[in-house]
Amino acid sequence: MTEPLLAAYEDGLRTLAKLDEMVLAIAKKDVICRRLMTVPGVGPVVALAYRTGVDVAHRFDKSRLVAAVFGLTPRVHASGEVELFGRITRCGDAMVHALLYEAANVMMTRCRLKVARRHGARKAKVALARRLAVVMHRMWVDGTDFFMKRPASTTV
């Protein structure tokens, strides 16, 4: 009775492995996706989703606007005298939002952030996902790979 279920399960695993190989092959062919995959925590799925979510990098004047498109910026309730910041907007592409959050989760397991100790892990992951969206856009526009530390300035 369980043999047909196991056969279906194994067939599903084989299909998933083929799809995984296809996604990896597509991501490796694309120069931008390869560049985005240099960021820790960003794999082929996140790179492809980000690439399709942004589509044309030059339509954003500033890199921080990309985070707003994926719903990673706080709501602002403003009147004439008061400006209150609320929770994140969650508007835009939900899949890219979720994948950036997962990439931030992977990065959080590798290093500890001061924000996580002060405000909690969930807020730190959202802040890191927002930063990832901005950094990845800047990498795409500038054509640079990811560096964990800033390169030394070469001013004369």
C-alpha positions in Angstrom: 0.0 0.0 0.0 2.9 2.4 0.7 4.9 1.5 -2.4 2.8 3.7 -4.8 3.1 6.6 -2.3 6.9 6.2 -2.1 7.1 6.0 -5.9 5.1 9.2 -6.3 7.3 10.8 -3.6 10.5 9.8 -5.4 9.1 11.0 -8.7 8.4 14.3 -7.1 11.9 14.5 -5.8 13.3 13.8 -9.3 11.1 16.5 -10.8 12.2 19.0 -8.1 15.9 18.2 -8.7 15.4 18.8 -12.5 13.7 22.1 -11.7 16.6 23.0 -9.4 19.1 22.3 -12.1 17.1 24.4 -14.6 17.0 27.4 -12.2 20.7 27.1 -11.5 21.5 26.9 -15.2 19.4 30.0 -16.0 21.0 32.0 -13.1 24.5 31.0 -14.1 23.9 32.2 -17.7 22.8 35.7 -16.6 25.7 38.0 -15.7 23.5 40.1 -13.3 22.3 37.0 -11.4 25.8 35.8 -11.0 26.8 39.1 -9.6 23.9 39.2 -7.2 24.7 35.6 -6.0 28.0 37.0 -4.6 26.0 38.4 -1.7 25.9 35.9 1.2 22.5 34.3 1.6 21.5 35.1 -2.0 21.2 32.0 -4.2 19.9 31.5 -7.7 16.2 31.6 -6.7 16.5 34.9 -4.8 18.7 36.4 -7.6 16.3 35.5 -10.4 13.3 36.7 -8.4 15.0 40.0 -7.6 16.1 40.4 -11.2 12.5 39.9 -12.5 11.1 42.0 -9.7 13.3 45.0 -10.5 13.3 44.3 -14.3 15.0 47.5 -15.4 17.5 48.9 -12.8 17.7 52.3 -14.3 14.1 53.1 -13.7 14.9 53.8 -10.1 16.7 57.1 -9.5 17.9 56.1 -6.1 18.6 52.6 -4.8 16.6 53.0 -1.6 13.4 53.3 -3.7 13.8 49.7 -4.6 13.1 48.7 -0.9 9.8 50.6 -1.1 8.7 48.7 -4.2 9.1 45.5 -2.3 7.2 46.7 0.8 10.2 46.9 3.1 9.9 50.5 4.2 7.9 51.7 7.2 4.6 53.4 6.8 4.6 57.1 7.5 1.6 58.8 9.2 2.2 62.5 8.8 0.2 65.6 9.6 1.3 69.2 9.8 3.2 68.8 13.0 3.7 65.0 13.6 5.4 62.4 11.7 4.9 58.8 13.0 6.6 55.7 11.5 4.6 52.5 11.6 5.2 49.0 10.5 6.4 48.0 7.0 4.0 48.6 4.1 4.1 45.0 2.6 3.0 46.4 -0.7 4.6 45.3 -4.0 6.0 42.0 -5.0 5.3 39.6 -2.1 7.5 36.8 -3.5 10.6 39.0 -3.7 9.7 40.5 -0.3 9.6 37.0 1.2 12.8 35.8 -0.5 14.7 38.9 0.6 13.5 38.2 4.2 14.7 34.6 3.9 18.1 35.8 2.6 18.3 38.1 5.5 17.5 35.2 7.8 20.4 33.2 6.3 22.7 36.2 6.9 21.5 36.5 10.5 22.5 32.9 11.2 26.1 33.7 10.1 26.6 36.9 12.1 25.0 38.7 15.1 23.7 42.2 14.7 23.3 44.9 17.3 19.9 45.7 16.0 18.8 42.1 16.8 19.8 42.5 20.4 18.1 45.9 20.8 14.9 45.5 18.8 14.5 41.8 18.2 15.3 39.3 15.5 12.3 39.9 13.3 12.9 43.7 13.0 16.5 43.0 12.3 15.7 40.6 9.5 13.4 43.2 7.9 16.1 45.9 8.2 18.6 43.6 6.7 16.2 42.6 3.9 15.7 46.3 3.1 19.5 46.8 3.1 19.9 43.8 0.8 17.5 45.2 -1.7 19.3 48.5 -1.7 22.8 47.0 -1.9 21.8 44.5 -4.6 20.4 47.3 -6.8 23.5 49.4 -6.3 25.6 46.4 -7.3 23.5 45.9 -10.4 23.8 49.6 -11.5 27.5 49.9 -10.7 28.5 46.5 -12.0 30.4 45.6 -8.9 30.6 42.4 -6.9 29.8 42.2 -3.2 32.5 43.1 -0.7 31.9 42.4 3.0 34.0 45.5 3.9 34.3 48.7 2.0 37.4 48.7 -0.2 40.1 51.1 0.9 39.8 54.5 -0.7 42.4 55.4 -3.2 42.3 59.2 -2.9 45.5 61.0 -3.8 
